């Protein structure tokens, strides 16, 4: 999970998540705030704090999805 520190001209923060979060979106939350809260449980405290801060501030967040690296799966690409 990566948070782009710089915001765009409209003050929008960009959070980069693995593409699996897009494929299984309903498993991670009903909206962006729930997805960020879910992620905050599993990342280092500094990043979790930043995610919780974005939620608490009601910040405008754009989620972008990183390509999934099938080579990292122990059994390769699914059929």
SEDO-546675 format. One record per atom (N, C-alpha, C, CB): atom name; x negated, z, y negated; residue number from 0. Coordinates in nm, 4 decimals, padded with zeros to 6 digits, always signed. Glycine has a CB too. Layout:
<pts>
atom = CA xx = X zz = Z yy = Y seq = NUM;
...
</pts>
This chain:
<pts>
atom = N xx = -00.0865 zz = +00.0000 yy = +00.1172 seq = 0;
atom = CA xx = +00.0000 zz = +00.0000 yy = +00.0000 seq = 0;
atom = C xx = -00.0897 zz = +00.0000 yy = -00.1216 seq = 0;
atom = CB xx = +00.0976 zz = +00.1226 yy = -00.0008 seq = 0;
atom = N xx = -00.0593 zz = -00.0880 yy = -00.2128 seq = 1;
atom = CA xx = -00.1374 zz = -00.0989 yy = -00.3348 seq = 1;
atom = C xx = -00.0431 zz = -00.0973 yy = -00.4539 seq = 1;
atom = CB xx = -00.2241 zz = -00.2272 yy = -00.3346 seq = 1;
atom = N xx = -00.0805 zz = -00.0238 yy = -00.5564 seq = 2;
atom = CA xx = -00.0050 zz = -00.0276 yy = -00.6818 seq = 2;
atom = C xx = -00.0937 zz = -00.0945 yy = -00.7837 seq = 2;
atom = CB xx = +00.0392 zz = +00.1162 yy = -00.7293 seq = 2;
atom = N xx = -00.0430 zz = -00.1990 yy = -00.8448 seq = 3;
atom = CA xx = -00.1178 zz = -00.2666 yy = -00.9488 seq = 3;
atom = C xx = -00.1135 zz = -00.1783 yy = -01.0724 seq = 3;
atom = CB xx = -00.0604 zz = -00.4091 yy = -00.9778 seq = 3;
atom = N xx = -00.2278 zz = -00.1316 yy = -01.1140 seq = 4;
atom = CA xx = -00.2338 zz = -00.0361 yy = -01.2239 seq = 4;
atom = C xx = -00.1819 zz = -00.0937 yy = -01.3544 seq = 4;
atom = CB xx = -00.3748 zz = +00.0114 yy = -01.2426 seq = 4;
atom = N xx = -00.2126 zz = -00.2191 yy = -01.3778 seq = 5;
atom = CA xx = -00.1673 zz = -00.2805 yy = -01.5015 seq = 5;
atom = C xx = -00.0216 zz = -00.3191 yy = -01.4890 seq = 5;
atom = CB xx = -00.2526 zz = -00.4029 yy = -01.5366 seq = 5;
atom = N xx = +00.0498 zz = -00.3002 yy = -01.5954 seq = 6;
atom = CA xx = +00.1879 zz = -00.3447 yy = -01.5971 seq = 6;
atom = C xx = +00.1932 zz = -00.4778 yy = -01.6698 seq = 6;
atom = CB xx = +00.2810 zz = -00.2395 yy = -01.6645 seq = 6;
atom = N xx = +00.2983 zz = -00.5528 yy = -01.6449 seq = 7;
atom = CA xx = +00.3119 zz = -00.6782 yy = -01.7177 seq = 7;
atom = C xx = +00.3650 zz = -00.6493 yy = -01.8576 seq = 7;
atom = CB xx = +00.4053 zz = -00.7765 yy = -01.6424 seq = 7;
atom = N xx = +00.3906 zz = -00.7509 yy = -01.9339 seq = 8;
atom = CA xx = +00.4301 zz = -00.7329 yy = -02.0737 seq = 8;
atom = C xx = +00.5646 zz = -00.6620 yy = -02.0887 seq = 8;
atom = CB xx = +00.4360 zz = -00.8670 yy = -02.1427 seq = 8;
atom = N xx = +00.6429 zz = -00.6593 yy = -01.9837 seq = 9;
atom = CA xx = +00.7716 zz = -00.5897 yy = -01.9887 seq = 9;
atom = C xx = +00.7616 zz = -00.4474 yy = -01.9336 seq = 9;
atom = CB xx = +00.8765 zz = -00.6682 yy = -01.9105 seq = 9;
atom = N xx = +00.6427 zz = -00.4034 yy = -01.8961 seq = 10;
atom = CA xx = +00.6244 zz = -00.2685 yy = -01.8438 seq = 10;
atom = C xx = +00.6590 zz = -00.2542 yy = -01.6971 seq = 10;
atom = CB xx = +00.7064 zz = -00.1734 yy = -01.9222 seq = 10;
atom = N xx = +00.6577 zz = -00.3635 yy = -01.6245 seq = 11;
atom = CA xx = +00.6927 zz = -00.3605 yy = -01.4827 seq = 11;
atom = C xx = +00.5677 zz = -00.3332 yy = -01.3986 seq = 11;
atom = CB xx = +00.7591 zz = -00.4940 yy = -01.4398 seq = 11;
atom = N xx = +00.5753 zz = -00.2315 yy = -01.3112 seq = 12;
atom = CA xx = +00.4667 zz = -00.2038 yy = -01.2170 seq = 12;
atom = C xx = +00.4899 zz = -00.2856 yy = -01.0914 seq = 12;
atom = CB xx = +00.4577 zz = -00.0516 yy = -01.1834 seq = 12;
atom = N xx = +00.3824 zz = -00.3312 yy = -01.0300 seq = 13;
atom = CA xx = +00.3930 zz = -00.4057 yy = -00.9052 seq = 13;
atom = C xx = +00.3354 zz = -00.3219 yy = -00.7923 seq = 13;
atom = CB xx = +00.3202 zz = -00.5422 yy = -00.9152 seq = 13;
atom = N xx = +00.4129 zz = -00.3062 yy = -00.6860 seq = 14;
atom = CA xx = +00.3697 zz = -00.2346 yy = -00.5653 seq = 14;
atom = C xx = +00.3611 zz = -00.3377 yy = -00.4536 seq = 14;
atom = CB xx = +00.4688 zz = -00.1161 yy = -00.5276 seq = 14;
atom = N xx = +00.2465 zz = -00.3415 yy = -00.3865 seq = 15;
atom = CA xx = +00.2252 zz = -00.4347 yy = -00.2759 seq = 15;
atom = C xx = +00.2398 zz = -00.3592 yy = -00.1449 seq = 15;
atom = CB xx = +00.0855 zz = -00.5029 yy = -00.2854 seq = 15;
atom = N xx = +00.3301 zz = -00.4079 yy = -00.0605 seq = 16;
atom = CA xx = +00.3541 zz = -00.3466 yy = +00.0698 seq = 16;
atom = C xx = +00.3275 zz = -00.4483 yy = +00.1801 seq = 16;
atom = CB xx = +00.4986 zz = -00.2924 yy = +00.0795 seq = 16;
atom = N xx = +00.2982 zz = -00.4002 yy = +00.3009 seq = 17;
atom = CA xx = +00.2855 zz = -00.4930 yy = +00.4140 seq = 17;
atom = C xx = +00.4189 zz = -00.5655 yy = +00.4367 seq = 17;
atom = CB xx = +00.2416 zz = -00.4170 yy = +00.5435 seq = 17;
atom = N xx = +00.4115 zz = -00.6877 yy = +00.4817 seq = 18;
atom = CA xx = +00.5315 zz = -00.7698 yy = +00.4994 seq = 18;
atom = C xx = +00.6313 zz = -00.7091 yy = +00.5975 seq = 18;
atom = CB xx = +00.4925 zz = -00.9074 yy = +00.5467 seq = 18;
atom = N xx = +00.5869 zz = -00.6210 yy = +00.6853 seq = 19;
atom = CA xx = +00.6783 zz = -00.5562 yy = +00.7794 seq = 19;
atom = C xx = +00.7874 zz = -00.4791 yy = +00.7031 seq = 19;
atom = CB xx = +00.6001 zz = -00.4608 yy = +00.8739 seq = 19;
atom = N xx = +00.7575 zz = -00.4349 yy = +00.5813 seq = 20;
atom = CA xx = +00.8583 zz = -00.3665 yy = +00.5000 seq = 20;
atom = C xx = +00.9694 zz = -00.4625 yy = +00.4577 seq = 20;
atom = CB xx = +00.7931 zz = -00.3035 yy = +00.3759 seq = 20;
atom = N xx = +00.9395 zz = -00.5879 yy = +00.4478 seq = 21;
atom = CA xx = +01.0424 zz = -00.6879 yy = +00.4151 seq = 21;
atom = C xx = +01.1233 zz = -00.7226 yy = +00.5398 seq = 21;
atom = CB xx = +00.9779 zz = -00.8161 yy = +00.3555 seq = 21;
atom = N xx = +01.0531 zz = -00.7406 yy = +00.6503 seq = 22;
atom = CA xx = +01.1193 zz = -00.7791 yy = +00.7741 seq = 22;
atom = C xx = +01.2185 zz = -00.6727 yy = +00.8211 seq = 22;
atom = CB xx = +01.0160 zz = -00.8050 yy = +00.8823 seq = 22;
atom = N xx = +01.1840 zz = -00.5466 yy = +00.8010 seq = 23;
atom = CA xx = +01.2659 zz = -00.4347 yy = +00.8493 seq = 23;
atom = C xx = +01.3117 zz = -00.3477 yy = +00.7325 seq = 23;
atom = CB xx = +01.1871 zz = -00.3494 yy = +00.9514 seq = 23;
atom = N xx = +01.3514 zz = -00.4094 yy = +00.6245 seq = 24;
atom = CA xx = +01.3830 zz = -00.3397 yy = +00.4993 seq = 24;
atom = C xx = +01.4800 zz = -00.2228 yy = +00.5178 seq = 24;
atom = CB xx = +01.4413 zz = -00.4375 yy = +00.4003 seq = 24;
atom = N xx = +01.5843 zz = -00.2416 yy = +00.5947 seq = 25;
atom = CA xx = +01.6860 zz = -00.1365 yy = +00.6099 seq = 25;
atom = C xx = +01.6306 zz = -00.0114 yy = +00.6775 seq = 25;
atom = CB xx = +01.8040 zz = -00.1894 yy = +00.6900 seq = 25;
atom = N xx = +01.5216 zz = -00.0253 yy = +00.7509 seq = 26;
atom = CA xx = +01.4615 zz = +00.0902 yy = +00.8179 seq = 26;
atom = C xx = +01.3873 zz = +00.1811 yy = +00.7209 seq = 26;
atom = CB xx = +01.3668 zz = +00.0438 yy = +00.9265 seq = 26;
atom = N xx = +01.3542 zz = +00.1308 yy = +00.6031 seq = 27;
atom = CA xx = +01.2707 zz = +00.2060 yy = +00.5099 seq = 27;
atom = C xx = +01.3454 zz = +00.2583 yy = +00.3879 seq = 27;
atom = CB xx = +01.1577 zz = +00.1205 yy = +00.4646 seq = 27;
atom = N xx = +01.4700 zz = +00.2208 yy = +00.3720 seq = 28;
atom = CA xx = +01.5487 zz = +00.2719 yy = +00.2598 seq = 28;
atom = C xx = +01.6471 zz = +00.1697 yy = +00.2087 seq = 28;
atom = CB xx = +01.4582 zz = +00.3152 yy = +00.1476 seq = 28;
atom = N xx = +01.7477 zz = +00.2209 yy = +00.1384 seq = 29;
atom = CA xx = +01.8549 zz = +00.1347 yy = +00.0882 seq = 29;
atom = C xx = +01.8185 zz = +00.0663 yy = -00.0434 seq = 29;
atom = CB xx = +01.9815 zz = +00.2155 yy = +00.0697 seq = 29;
atom = N xx = +01.7201 zz = +00.1214 yy = -00.1145 seq = 30;
atom = CA xx = +01.6796 zz = +00.0614 yy = -00.2414 seq = 30;
atom = C xx = +01.5301 zz = +00.0864 yy = -00.2634 seq = 30;
atom = CB xx = +01.7636 zz = +00.1193 yy = -00.3598 seq = 30;
atom = N xx = +01.4783 zz = +00.0362 yy = -00.3745 seq = 31;
atom = CA xx = +01.3335 zz = +00.0472 yy = -00.4005 seq = 31;
atom = C xx = +01.2868 zz = +00.1921 yy = -00.4065 seq = 31;
atom = CB xx = +01.2980 zz = -00.0229 yy = -00.5314 seq = 31;
atom = N xx = +01.3667 zz = +00.2784 yy = -00.4683 seq = 32;
atom = CA xx = +01.3269 zz = +00.4191 yy = -00.4795 seq = 32;
atom = C xx = +01.3124 zz = +00.4833 yy = -00.3422 seq = 32;
atom = CB xx = +01.4289 zz = +00.4971 yy = -00.5630 seq = 32;
atom = N xx = +01.4047 zz = +00.4526 yy = -00.2521 seq = 33;
atom = CA xx = +01.3962 zz = +00.5088 yy = -00.1173 seq = 33;
atom = C xx = +01.2762 zz = +00.4529 yy = -00.0409 seq = 33;
atom = CB xx = +01.5251 zz = +00.4805 yy = -00.0400 seq = 33;
atom = N xx = +01.2473 zz = +00.3266 yy = -00.0613 seq = 34;
atom = CA xx = +01.1304 zz = +00.2665 yy = +00.0039 seq = 34;
atom = C xx = +01.0025 zz = +00.3328 yy = -00.0469 seq = 34;
atom = CB xx = +01.1257 zz = +00.1133 yy = -00.0215 seq = 34;
atom = N xx = +00.9927 zz = +00.3516 yy = -00.1776 seq = 35;
atom = CA xx = +00.8740 zz = +00.4167 yy = -00.2344 seq = 35;
atom = C xx = +00.8623 zz = +00.5606 yy = -00.1860 seq = 35;
atom = CB xx = +00.8790 zz = +00.4134 yy = -00.3881 seq = 35;
atom = N xx = +00.9743 zz = +00.6316 yy = -00.1774 seq = 36;
atom = CA xx = +00.9726 zz = +00.7692 yy = -00.1274 seq = 36;
atom = C xx = +00.9278 zz = +00.7726 yy = +00.0183 seq = 36;
atom = CB xx = +01.1117 zz = +00.8339 yy = -00.1420 seq = 36;
atom = N xx = +00.9737 zz = +00.6769 yy = +00.0974 seq = 37;
atom = CA xx = +00.9302 zz = +00.6682 yy = +00.2367 seq = 37;
atom = C xx = +00.7790 zz = +00.6486 yy = +00.2424 seq = 37;
atom = CB xx = +01.0029 zz = +00.5527 yy = +00.3100 seq = 37;
atom = N xx = +00.7286 zz = +00.5560 yy = +00.1641 seq = 38;
atom = CA xx = +00.5847 zz = +00.5268 yy = +00.1642 seq = 38;
atom = C xx = +00.5031 zz = +00.6482 yy = +00.1210 seq = 38;
atom = CB xx = +00.5543 zz = +00.4084 yy = +00.0721 seq = 38;
atom = N xx = +00.5562 zz = +00.7244 yy = +00.0261 seq = 39;
atom = CA xx = +00.4828 zz = +00.8394 yy = -00.0274 seq = 39;
atom = C xx = +00.4511 zz = +00.9431 yy = +00.0793 seq = 39;
atom = CB xx = +00.5622 zz = +00.9042 yy = -00.1387 seq = 39;
atom = N xx = +00.5272 zz = +00.9426 yy = +00.1883 seq = 40;
atom = CA xx = +00.5038 zz = +01.0390 yy = +00.2960 seq = 40;
atom = C xx = +00.3775 zz = +01.0093 yy = +00.3770 seq = 40;
atom = CB xx = +00.6228 zz = +01.0416 yy = +00.3884 seq = 40;
atom = N xx = +00.3274 zz = +00.8847 yy = +00.3685 seq = 41;
atom = CA xx = +00.2237 zz = +00.8415 yy = +00.4612 seq = 41;
atom = C xx = +00.0966 zz = +00.7910 yy = +00.3955 seq = 41;
atom = CB xx = +00.2774 zz = +00.7359 yy = +00.5480 seq = 41;
atom = N xx = +00.0820 zz = +00.8132 yy = +00.2669 seq = 42;
atom = CA xx = -00.0364 zz = +00.7661 yy = +00.1948 seq = 42;
atom = C xx = -00.1126 zz = +00.8859 yy = +00.1392 seq = 42;
atom = CB xx = +00.0031 zz = +00.6681 yy = +00.0803 seq = 42;
atom = N xx = -00.2380 zz = +00.8664 yy = +00.0986 seq = 43;
atom = CA xx = -00.3137 zz = +00.9766 yy = +00.0385 seq = 43;
atom = C xx = -00.2389 zz = +01.0356 yy = -00.0821 seq = 43;
atom = CB xx = -00.4539 zz = +00.9278 yy = -00.0045 seq = 43;
atom = N xx = -00.2633 zz = +01.1629 yy = -00.1075 seq = 44;
atom = CA xx = -00.1878 zz = +01.2363 yy = -00.2089 seq = 44;
atom = C xx = -00.1915 zz = +01.1714 yy = -00.3471 seq = 44;
atom = CB xx = -00.2404 zz = +01.3762 yy = -00.2188 seq = 44;
atom = N xx = -00.3035 zz = +01.1162 yy = -00.3873 seq = 45;
atom = CA xx = -00.3111 zz = +01.0541 yy = -00.5202 seq = 45;
atom = C xx = -00.2122 zz = +00.9381 yy = -00.5320 seq = 45;
atom = CB xx = -00.4544 zz = +01.0043 yy = -00.5482 seq = 45;
atom = N xx = -00.2045 zz = +00.8573 yy = -00.4289 seq = 46;
atom = CA xx = -00.1113 zz = +00.7445 yy = -00.4294 seq = 46;
atom = C xx = +00.0323 zz = +00.7940 yy = -00.4166 seq = 46;
atom = CB xx = -00.1444 zz = +00.6462 yy = -00.3153 seq = 46;
atom = N xx = +00.0541 zz = +00.8946 yy = -00.3318 seq = 47;
atom = CA xx = +00.1882 zz = +00.9517 yy = -00.3160 seq = 47;
atom = C xx = +00.2384 zz = +01.0069 yy = -00.4489 seq = 47;
atom = CB xx = +00.1880 zz = +01.0628 yy = -00.2088 seq = 47;
atom = N xx = +00.1504 zz = +01.0727 yy = -00.5213 seq = 48;
atom = CA xx = +00.1871 zz = +01.1282 yy = -00.6516 seq = 48;
atom = C xx = +00.2265 zz = +01.0173 yy = -00.7492 seq = 48;
atom = CB xx = +00.0709 zz = +01.2108 yy = -00.7092 seq = 48;
atom = N xx = +00.1527 zz = +00.9077 yy = -00.7464 seq = 49;
atom = CA xx = +00.1854 zz = +00.7953 yy = -00.8342 seq = 49;
atom = C xx = +00.3205 zz = +00.7339 yy = -00.7963 seq = 49;
atom = CB xx = +00.0747 zz = +00.6883 yy = -00.8279 seq = 49;
atom = N xx = +00.3462 zz = +00.7212 yy = -00.6670 seq = 50;
atom = CA xx = +00.4743 zz = +00.6672 yy = -00.6217 seq = 50;
atom = C xx = +00.5894 zz = +00.7588 yy = -00.6642 seq = 50;
atom = CB xx = +00.4739 zz = +00.6490 yy = -00.4685 seq = 50;
atom = N xx = +00.5727 zz = +00.8892 yy = -00.6432 seq = 51;
atom = CA xx = +00.6768 zz = +00.9842 yy = -00.6834 seq = 51;
atom = C xx = +00.6977 zz = +00.9819 yy = -00.8341 seq = 51;
atom = CB xx = +00.6407 zz = +01.1258 yy = -00.6377 seq = 51;
atom = N xx = +00.5889 zz = +00.9623 yy = -00.9093 seq = 52;
atom = CA xx = +00.5998 zz = +00.9527 yy = -01.0550 seq = 52;
atom = C xx = +00.6800 zz = +00.8312 yy = -01.0989 seq = 52;
atom = CB xx = +00.4618 zz = +00.9477 yy = -01.1171 seq = 52;
atom = N xx = +00.6595 zz = +00.7190 yy = -01.0318 seq = 53;
atom = CA xx = +00.7366 zz = +00.5986 yy = -01.0632 seq = 53;
atom = C xx = +00.8850 zz = +00.6214 yy = -01.0375 seq = 53;
atom = CB xx = +00.6862 zz = +00.4791 yy = -00.9805 seq = 53;
atom = N xx = +00.9156 zz = +00.6894 yy = -00.9265 seq = 54;
atom = CA xx = +01.0550 zz = +00.7181 yy = -00.8924 seq = 54;
atom = C xx = +01.1158 zz = +00.8106 yy = -00.9969 seq = 54;
atom = CB xx = +01.0654 zz = +00.7815 yy = -00.7515 seq = 54;
atom = N xx = +01.0461 zz = +00.9200 yy = -01.0284 seq = 55;
atom = CA xx = +01.0978 zz = +01.0196 yy = -01.1218 seq = 55;
atom = C xx = +01.1201 zz = +00.9618 yy = -01.2617 seq = 55;
atom = CB xx = +01.0023 zz = +01.1374 yy = -01.1295 seq = 55;
atom = N xx = +01.0320 zz = +00.8699 yy = -01.3010 seq = 56;
atom = CA xx = +01.0421 zz = +00.8101 yy = -01.4343 seq = 56;
atom = C xx = +01.1466 zz = +00.6991 yy = -01.4399 seq = 56;
atom = CB xx = +00.9071 zz = +00.7553 yy = -01.4772 seq = 56;
atom = N xx = +01.1974 zz = +00.6615 yy = -01.3233 seq = 57;
atom = CA xx = +01.2914 zz = +00.5493 yy = -01.3210 seq = 57;
atom = C xx = +01.2241 zz = +00.4203 yy = -01.3644 seq = 57;
atom = CB xx = +01.4112 zz = +00.5782 yy = -01.4109 seq = 57;
atom = N xx = +01.0949 zz = +00.4107 yy = -01.3323 seq = 58;
atom = CA xx = +01.0160 zz = +00.2940 yy = -01.3736 seq = 58;
atom = C xx = +01.0697 zz = +00.1660 yy = -01.3101 seq = 58;
atom = CB xx = +00.8683 zz = +00.3131 yy = -01.3360 seq = 58;
atom = N xx = +01.0529 zz = +00.0579 yy = -01.3808 seq = 59;
atom = CA xx = +01.0872 zz = -00.0726 yy = -01.3258 seq = 59;
atom = C xx = +00.9726 zz = -00.1145 yy = -01.2342 seq = 59;
atom = CB xx = +01.1124 zz = -00.1791 yy = -01.4396 seq = 59;
atom = N xx = +01.0045 zz = -00.1330 yy = -01.1081 seq = 60;
atom = CA xx = +00.9037 zz = -00.1640 yy = -01.0070 seq = 60;
atom = C xx = +00.9389 zz = -00.2951 yy = -00.9385 seq = 60;
atom = CB xx = +00.8924 zz = -00.0497 yy = -00.9033 seq = 60;
atom = N xx = +00.8389 zz = -00.3785 yy = -00.9241 seq = 61;
atom = CA xx = +00.8531 zz = -00.5023 yy = -00.8472 seq = 61;
atom = C xx = +00.7776 zz = -00.4805 yy = -00.7166 seq = 61;
atom = CB xx = +00.7979 zz = -00.6289 yy = -00.9268 seq = 61;
atom = N xx = +00.8412 zz = -00.5115 yy = -00.6050 seq = 62;
atom = CA xx = +00.7735 zz = -00.5014 yy = -00.4763 seq = 62;
atom = C xx = +00.7367 zz = -00.6419 yy = -00.4313 seq = 62;
atom = CB xx = +00.8628 zz = -00.4295 yy = -00.3699 seq = 62;
atom = N xx = +00.6095 zz = -00.6587 yy = -00.4012 seq = 63;
atom = CA xx = +00.5603 zz = -00.7841 yy = -00.3434 seq = 63;
atom = C xx = +00.5064 zz = -00.7510 yy = -00.2056 seq = 63;
atom = CB xx = +00.4497 zz = -00.8518 yy = -00.4340 seq = 63;
atom = N xx = +00.5122 zz = -00.8490 yy = -00.1187 seq = 64;
atom = CA xx = +00.4753 zz = -00.8259 yy = +00.0199 seq = 64;
atom = C xx = +00.3482 zz = -00.9011 yy = +00.0551 seq = 64;
atom = CB xx = +00.5885 zz = -00.8671 yy = +00.1129 seq = 64;
atom = N xx = +00.2548 zz = -00.8283 yy = +00.1171 seq = 65;
atom = CA xx = +00.1289 zz = -00.8867 yy = +00.1599 seq = 65;
atom = C xx = +00.1492 zz = -00.9572 yy = +00.2935 seq = 65;
atom = CB xx = +00.0187 zz = -00.7787 yy = +00.1707 seq = 65;
atom = N xx = +00.0709 zz = -01.0600 yy = +00.3160 seq = 66;
atom = CA xx = +00.0757 zz = -01.1286 yy = +00.4446 seq = 66;
atom = C xx = +00.0406 zz = -01.0313 yy = +00.5556 seq = 66;
atom = CB xx = -00.0199 zz = -01.2497 yy = +00.4463 seq = 66;
atom = N xx = +00.1042 zz = -01.0496 yy = +00.6690 seq = 67;
atom = CA xx = +00.0783 zz = -00.9653 yy = +00.7841 seq = 67;
atom = C xx = -00.0379 zz = -01.0233 yy = +00.8625 seq = 67;
atom = CB xx = +00.2039 zz = -00.9523 yy = +00.8730 seq = 67;
atom = N xx = -00.1333 zz = -00.9403 yy = +00.8974 seq = 68;
atom = CA xx = -00.2504 zz = -00.9845 yy = +00.9728 seq = 68;
atom = C xx = -00.2257 zz = -00.9620 yy = +01.1218 seq = 68;
atom = CB xx = -00.3786 zz = -00.9093 yy = +00.9261 seq = 68;
atom = N xx = -00.1859 zz = -01.0695 yy = +01.1889 seq = 69;
atom = CA xx = -00.1537 zz = -01.0600 yy = +01.3309 seq = 69;
atom = C xx = -00.2755 zz = -01.0206 yy = +01.4145 seq = 69;
atom = CB xx = -00.0975 zz = -01.1924 yy = +01.3803 seq = 69;
atom = N xx = -00.3943 zz = -01.0429 yy = +01.3664 seq = 70;
atom = CA xx = -00.5144 zz = -01.0073 yy = +01.4420 seq = 70;
atom = C xx = -00.5286 zz = -00.8561 yy = +01.4571 seq = 70;
atom = CB xx = -00.6385 zz = -01.0644 yy = +01.3738 seq = 70;
atom = N xx = -00.4628 zz = -00.7792 yy = +01.3722 seq = 71;
atom = CA xx = -00.4736 zz = -00.6337 yy = +01.3789 seq = 71;
atom = C xx = -00.3840 zz = -00.5746 yy = +01.4864 seq = 71;
atom = CB xx = -00.4394 zz = -00.5726 yy = +01.2447 seq = 71;
atom = N xx = -00.2935 zz = -00.6543 yy = +01.5394 seq = 72;
atom = CA xx = -00.2080 zz = -00.6078 yy = +01.6484 seq = 72;
atom = C xx = -00.2897 zz = -00.6137 yy = +01.7779 seq = 72;
atom = CB xx = -00.0765 zz = -00.6945 yy = +01.6594 seq = 72;
atom = N xx = -00.2864 zz = -00.5098 yy = +01.8593 seq = 73;
atom = CA xx = -00.3684 zz = -00.5090 yy = +01.9812 seq = 73;
atom = C xx = -00.3291 zz = -00.6163 yy = +02.0809 seq = 73;
atom = CB xx = -00.3596 zz = -00.3749 yy = +02.0476 seq = 73;
atom = N xx = -00.2064 zz = -00.6665 yy = +02.0743 seq = 74;
atom = CA xx = -00.1617 zz = -00.7652 yy = +02.1712 seq = 74;
atom = C xx = -00.1248 zz = -00.8983 yy = +02.1074 seq = 74;
atom = CB xx = -00.0445 zz = -00.7120 yy = +02.2472 seq = 74;
atom = N xx = -00.1691 zz = -00.9195 yy = +01.9838 seq = 75;
atom = CA xx = -00.1540 zz = -01.0495 yy = +01.9189 seq = 75;
atom = C xx = -00.0152 zz = -01.0795 yy = +01.8650 seq = 75;
atom = CB xx = -00.1909 zz = -01.1549 yy = +02.0137 seq = 75;
atom = N xx = +00.0056 zz = -01.2044 yy = +01.8393 seq = 76;
atom = CA xx = +00.1314 zz = -01.2528 yy = +01.7785 seq = 76;
atom = C xx = +00.2449 zz = -01.2482 yy = +01.8817 seq = 76;
atom = CB xx = +00.1141 zz = -01.3985 yy = +01.7236 seq = 76;
atom = N xx = +00.3662 zz = -01.2103 yy = +01.8370 seq = 77;
atom = CA xx = +00.4781 zz = -01.2095 yy = +01.9321 seq = 77;
atom = C xx = +00.5147 zz = -01.3514 yy = +01.9730 seq = 77;
atom = CB xx = +00.6007 zz = -01.1386 yy = +01.8714 seq = 77;
atom = N xx = +00.5833 zz = -01.3658 yy = +02.0868 seq = 78;
atom = CA xx = +00.6208 zz = -01.5002 yy = +02.1350 seq = 78;
atom = C xx = +00.7179 zz = -01.5691 yy = +02.0421 seq = 78;
atom = CB xx = +00.6817 zz = -01.4917 yy = +02.2736 seq = 78;
</pts>
